Amino acid sequence: LKVRVVRSSPPSSQFKATFQESYQVYKRYQMVIHKDPPDKPTINQVRLVPVSFEDPQFKSSFNQSATLFAKYQMSIHKDTPSDCGENE
């Protein structure tokens, strides 16, 4: 697994070139971890949100994203809750 930060809005050439592969990793994760059926999530359910507190969609999903990040860090990397604050 290779993690790379690419511009998604507007979509960069790297984003366009890797979207399908990234979607397949995401879909596999959803099926294994969340027991989603193979037909879910669809490609239309993938939501990209610009990282900016000026963006209403980012602000509205920030708490959910921060909670998911903390759960991931504590489960996979054994971080403590104090290591997973909103600033991280």
Rosetta blueprint (number, residue, H / E / L):
1 L L
2 K L
3 V L
4 R L
5 V L
6 V L
7 R L
8 S E
9 S L
10 P L
11 P E
12 S L
13 S H
14 Q H
15 F H
16 K H
17 A H
18 T H
19 F H
20 Q H
21 E H
22 S H
23 Y H
24 Q H
25 V H
26 Y H
27 K H
28 R H
29 Y H
30 Q H
31 M H
32 V H
33 I H
34 H H
35 K L
36 D L
37 P L
38 P L
39 D L
40 K L
41 P L
42 T L
43 I H
44 N H
45 Q H
46 V L
47 R L
48 L L
49 V L
50 P L
51 V L
52 S L
53 F L
54 E L
55 D L
56 P H
57 Q H
58 F H
59 K H
60 S H
61 S H
62 F H
63 N H
64 Q H
65 S H
66 A H
67 T H
68 L H
69 F H
70 A H
71 K H
72 Y H
73 Q H
74 M H
75 S H
76 I H
77 H L
78 K L
79 D L
80 T L
81 P H
82 S H
83 D H
84 C H
85 G L
86 E L
87 N L
88 E L
